């Protein structure tokens, strides 16, 4: 197995394309997008169900990448995250097939 980094960004669905462009412009070659159904934070509880448009519906963008690509994103992501309602976490993972990441 090979060590990699797992990057998770939870953001309003309306910003999904902006985040993906930012990631792909800085070397991220793959991602998975999952719906974030509900949660609670400093501004209280929220639920995304029943909304018609992307606004207010949260998504989680998940990427597995090398530490070198992450170090570039560490300078690019914070200014974007500071302007928007978003959460970003990074964790260490081990992958079975490093060639696909």
C-alpha positions as CSV (number, residue, x, y, z in Angstrom):
1,X,0.0,0.0,0.0
2,X,1.1,3.6,-0.7
3,X,0.5,6.7,1.5
4,X,-1.5,9.5,0.0
5,X,-3.6,12.5,1.3
6,X,-7.4,12.6,1.4
7,X,-8.8,16.1,0.8
8,X,-12.4,16.7,1.7
9,X,-14.2,20.0,0.9
10,X,-17.8,20.6,2.0
11,X,-19.2,23.5,0.1
12,X,-22.5,24.9,-1.2
13,X,-23.4,23.1,-4.4
14,X,-23.6,26.4,-6.3
15,X,-19.8,26.7,-5.8
16,X,-19.0,23.1,-6.8
17,X,-17.8,24.1,-10.3
18,X,-15.5,26.9,-8.9
19,X,-13.9,24.4,-6.5
20,X,-13.4,21.8,-9.2
21,X,-11.8,24.3,-11.5
22,X,-9.5,25.5,-8.8
23,X,-8.5,21.8,-8.0
24,X,-8.0,20.8,-11.6
25,X,-6.1,23.9,-12.5
26,X,-3.6,22.9,-9.8
27,X,-3.0,19.3,-10.8
28,X,-5.9,17.3,-9.2
29,X,-6.9,14.7,-11.8
30,X,-9.8,12.9,-10.0
31,X,-12.5,13.5,-7.5
32,X,-15.8,12.2,-6.2
33,X,-18.7,14.4,-5.3
34,X,-21.2,13.3,-2.6
35,X,-24.3,15.0,-1.3
36,X,-24.0,16.5,2.2
37,X,-27.6,15.9,3.5
38,X,-27.5,17.9,6.8
39,X,-25.3,19.1,9.5
40,X,-24.7,21.6,12.2
41,X,-22.0,24.3,12.7
42,X,-21.5,27.7,14.3
43,X,-24.5,29.1,12.5
44,X,-26.8,26.3,13.6
45,X,-28.3,23.2,12.0
46,X,-29.0,23.0,8.3
47,X,-30.8,20.5,5.9
48,X,-30.3,20.4,2.2
49,X,-33.4,18.3,1.3
50,X,-36.3,19.8,-0.4
51,X,-34.4,22.6,-2.1
52,X,-35.0,23.1,-5.8
53,X,-31.8,24.8,-6.8
54,X,-28.1,24.1,-6.0
55,X,-28.0,27.1,-3.6
56,X,-28.2,25.8,-0.1
57,X,-27.5,22.2,-1.1
58,X,-24.1,21.2,0.2
59,X,-21.8,18.8,-1.4
60,X,-18.6,17.0,-0.3
61,X,-15.8,17.0,-2.9
62,X,-13.4,14.1,-2.1
63,X,-9.9,13.8,-3.7
64,X,-7.0,11.4,-3.1
65,X,-3.7,13.0,-4.0
66,X,0.1,13.2,-3.4
67,X,1.5,15.3,-0.6
68,X,3.2,17.5,-3.2
69,X,-0.1,18.5,-4.8
70,X,-1.6,19.1,-1.4
71,X,1.3,21.5,-0.5
72,X,0.3,23.7,-3.5
73,X,-3.4,23.6,-2.6
74,X,-2.5,24.7,1.0
75,X,-1.7,28.2,-0.3
76,X,-4.6,28.3,-2.9
77,X,-7.5,27.0,-0.9
78,X,-7.6,29.1,2.3
79,X,-8.4,32.5,0.6
80,X,-11.3,30.8,-1.3
81,X,-12.6,29.0,1.9
82,X,-12.4,32.3,3.9
83,X,-14.8,33.9,1.4
84,X,-17.4,31.1,1.4
85,X,-19.2,28.8,3.7
86,X,-16.9,25.8,3.4
87,X,-15.1,23.2,5.4
88,X,-11.9,21.6,4.3
89,X,-10.1,18.6,6.0
90,X,-7.0,16.6,5.1
91,X,-6.1,13.2,6.4
92,X,-3.5,10.5,5.7
93,X,-4.7,7.4,3.8
94,X,-3.2,4.3,2.3
95,X,-4.2,3.2,-1.2
96,X,-4.0,-0.2,-2.9
97,X,-3.6,1.1,-6.4
98,X,-1.4,4.2,-6.4
99,X,-1.2,4.5,-10.2
100,X,-4.8,5.7,-10.4
101,X,-4.3,8.7,-8.1
